[in-house]
Amino acid sequence: MSIWGMRDFRFLWSGRAVSLLGSWLLVVAVPAHMYAVTGSVFATGATLAAEYLPVLVLSPIAGVLVDRWDRRQVMIAADLFRATAVAAMLIGTPTAIYLAVVAESVGALVFRPAAQAHVPAVVGPDRLAAANSWNATTDGVVRLVGPPLGGVLFAWAGFEMVIALDVASYLISAAAIAFTASRPITRTPSQSTTKTPQLVRRLLPLTGVFLAANAALSALLVPYGMTNLGDSAQVGTVLSALGIGFLGGAVLVRWLDRIQLRTVLATAQLATAGGFVLLFSANDLTSAMVAAAVIGMFGSVTVVAPQTAVQRTVENNRLGRISAIFLTVEAAATLTGAIAGPWLAESVSLHFAAMTAAAITAASALVGAVTVPRVMLAAKRSNEQADGHARTR
């Protein structure tokens, strides 16, 4: 059966997609509103700190709680909490907006590990790669569409309209998840857990290094594009190519299911590093678009493949806290890269900063090729599945 034939996955995916779109509508709208209210660049930038601070401080605690409570109920409660928090932004004062951003982030850091831990229970190990690839595809589309759409809505209909849409998205998500069945948290992993601690320890730093380098290069892309490619229209086209590549990678990872994780990860990171070099050496739009598509495709594989491996090897009753730890590393790495990339660009040069990030990505790939345990992305079939397959032949 396809994952789209699974009723619970359809509801879970739909709710997650709608709430994710609502969240990304605020990425431009909230800072724009804060700047309009205060006129302060510092106050505007502080909204980013307010979003990431709870993730860095509270994510491990949230992961432990997610492993103890019914994850379906946790996701519903998190959506309702986020809807209330976002609605509080309508008060309009800077203090209210900061507190609301913090509260929404708290709801998200509970929802995300709960969702990542719940997906394997809903779809099973055999369909996990397909589920993750569709979720990654959704993430890529929403990240492309959400911020500019939120900016357009903010300029056209005002801050209140954007807030109303985000509140509605969380309520729709809660309703969709409520239609799914409650599933017990089990202690049985999809694969042997012999290599699980080692796998997690190896993947955490590799993931952090890759995401930090990626954040640094993302922060440099707009100024590089404006300087070397022309104007914001060309930069937007490159970002679209990046998104198309990301969608292609989400499909590609499903065909890599029978290859060892270390091979997939090292190859994808090396290809991504090569794409970074090509992109920040490009002086014409066509070359930049090709490089961006390569980055998107293999960057997607770099993110989805380790996530699938962790979901398949970690016991389900510990998956929430492990997912939360990865989210903490993601937040810390993103902040670090977003600060370090521009700082190095201003201290030396933009090209030097980009090539340094690409070299770090390539080095991470080589380290991973040696240190990541020999595990397969594909789930092992149970004896019952093997017997059933034999009987159908």
Secondary structure, DSSP 8 states (H G I E B T S, - for coil): --GGG-HHHHHHHHHHHHHHHHHHHHHHHHHHHHHHHH--HHHHHHHHHHHHHHHHHHHHHHHHHHTTS-HHHHHHHHHHHHHHHHHGGGG--HHHHHHHHHHHHHHHHHHHHHHHHHHHHHH-GGGHHHHHHHHHHHHHHHHHHHHHHHHHHHHHH-HHHHHHHHHHHHHHHHHHHHTS------S--SS--TTHHHHHHHHHHHHHHHHHHHHHHHHHHHHHHHHHT-SHHHHHHHHHHHHHHHHHHHHHGGGGTTSBHHHHHHHHHHHHHHHHHHHTT--SHHHHHHHHHHHHHHHHHHHHHHHHHHHHHS-HHHHHHHHHHHHHHHHHHHHHHHHHHHHHHHHT-HHHHHHHHHHHHHHHHHHHHHHS---BSS----HHHHHHHHHH-
